[in-house]
Amino acid sequence: MAKQGFNKTIWVSVLVQSGIPVEVKAFRESRPAQAQRKLWLKETRPEYDEAAVFEVDFPSGVGP
């Protein structure tokens, strides 16, 4: 099977509290996703909680 090209990307911010994912937000650009992560980190307990941003690539013809 031929490898499809990737031409759409979204960034997903995830908030995990005490090991449980409690909030997920998707963004079209990296900057707002990173800003959301920083906002969440101000309100979390660093020893128990985490926030991260993931880049998700969609193949041509698939995705948002």
Buried (B, 14 or more C-beta within 10 A) or exposed (E): EEEEEEEBBBBBBBBBBEEEEEEEBEBEEEEBBBBBBEEBBEEBEEEEBBBEBEEEEBEEEEEE
